[in-house]
Amino acid sequence: PYLTVQDMDWSHVRAVDLFVLFSSFSNSESIKHVSVYVSNFGKKHIETKKKKFESPSCITDTDTDTVIQEEKLPEIGVSKVRYYFAIATFLSHETATE
């Protein structure tokens, strides 16, 4: 039995956080594991961003070794919550539906 978790702020949520959350509702021994995966949507957009940052319109900040785009960086969009999803695996169907 599985439970899918979507539309989270994945910059602040990790698999261990979800494991602790689900453990608070039931016995932690009833949860096998929680894994976070990149969605197809996320893969596509991450690749697009990599190509954008590799373009000549970018400069590198040598002090911090980070790439900075010359124009203003966009704010985190709502679509970014769809970059990842998690799957929690439970030992029984009853635990997953609690």
C-alpha positions, 0 to 999 in steps of 0.5 A: 500500500502506497500514499503519494504526496504532491504539491509540497514546498520541497525546498523545506520538506524531505523524506525524513520529515514525511516519515516523522509526520506519518509516524505521528499518526500511526506506529512508526514500524508500520511505515516501510519507507518514504522516498522523494522523486523528481517528476517528469515535469520537474526533469523538463524544467530543471533541464531548461533552467540548466540550459538557460544558466549555461547561456552566455547571458550568465556570469559566475560569482567567483567568491561563491562559485554560483552562477548569477543571471544578468537579468533579475532572477524570477521568484519561485513559482507555484509550478515548482511544487510539482518538480518532486513527489514522494511515495510513502510505503506502508506495511498494511492497507489500513495504515495507509488509509488511516 
